Amino acid sequence: MADAKKSTGPTVERTGTRAIPIAPGNAVDPVHGRQRESRLMSSRAQGAHGQHDETAGAKAPPASAQPRAASTSPLPVSAQPLAGIALLLISMWALSSLDASGKWVMAAGVPMLLLSWVRYAAHFVVALALIVPAKGWRILASRRPREQVLRGGAMLGATLLFFTTLRYLPQAEATAINFLAPLIVLLLAPWVLREPPRLSRWIAAGVAFLGVLIIIRPGGGLDPVGTMFGLIGAFCFAAQYIASRRVAADNPLTSVIWSGGVGTVVLSIALPYVVPTALPVLRELDPLHWCVLVSTGVTGCLGHLLQIAAYRKAAASTLAPFTYLQIVSSTTTGWLVWGHFPDALTWLGIAVICGSGITIGILEWRRARRPASTIKR
């Protein structure tokens, strides 16, 4: 999203509950972030998903043979960086509210699987209600339905693991651990993305992991079970980023709908087993708890849509550094709801993770701007 025609900045990939920046470059779009990027949420750089269109450069099939899917022409980026930054920040607060709401209703006894079903079902309904009237039913058509299902499954797995992590860890620490995901993608890029290995990426991933070790250090007071789920969740988020790359040919709004639909369908299979045991708890919920429960899907969907709008307003390279401010929104909501505030060493670990991600993002962005002949591994 460096500009409408050539995007070289970092990106943001949107996971089930949050947006995490990925350094630009050959590796994941580069843009992540969700986005995520320069792709500008363009067809090649899909804003809440993935990176380049891996079919780019291949000979296109005859028009008659191409599937009828929503238009994938790059979405225009207007030169309104302040508006883009504002929309991105609002989206991060919405997603942090989703995390806090999920943790709160689970504390009230709502089973995690039921919470997740409501989160995805409400997301799906809101997405259809907001997108279809404006774009028509053709927006549901995907050029790669199988890849959309795989991406939706990866996103669902990441959501389930993150909600499980929130049962054991404070929100700020759980969020910080998941910032490891984009660096895991860069670390695995030579094998899963068939990209040349770069020492800078390995160093960045190693430094970020050091930051995680500071956060989960012995004596830090974090539950080891939650820490384990958090680390597994980071790898699941990384898998989602990689899967997002395969649906970059679709309109990002199509992926917003599919992600909600896949999660709803899969979790509906578990409802007959979950609802009977959850009925006693559900009967005791007051109107406030019901509103907060349903809001998880609303804030999740709106968070995705706001990020898409943000990447239409400003370049990914402009927005990428601000994605790390989600740790501020997560910490604030955690403090307001539970009175938890990270200690000094935890903040040091968070700073190490964010600093590593920002540094490799700058290096990858500068590398992407240099002529190919001058790039050194």
Secondary structure, DSSP 8 states (H G I E B T S, - for coil): --SSS---S-EEEE-SS-EEEE-TTTTTTT-TTTS-STTBTSSSB-TTS----TTTTS----GGGS------S-----S-HHHHHHHHHHHHHHHHHHHHHHHHHHHTT--HHHHHHHHHHHHHHHHHHHHHHHH-GGGG--S-HHHHHHHHHHHHHHHHHHHHHHHHS-HHHHHHHHTTHHHHHHHHHHHHS-----HHHHHHHHHHHHHHHHHT-TTS---HHHHHHHHHHHHHHHHHHHHHHTTTTS-HHHHHHHHHHHHHHHHHTTHHHHHHHHHHHHHH--HHHHHHHHHHHHHHHHHHHHHHHHHHHS-HHHHGGGGGGHHHHHHHHHHHHH-----HHHHHHHHHHHHHHHHHHHHHHHHHHS-GGG---
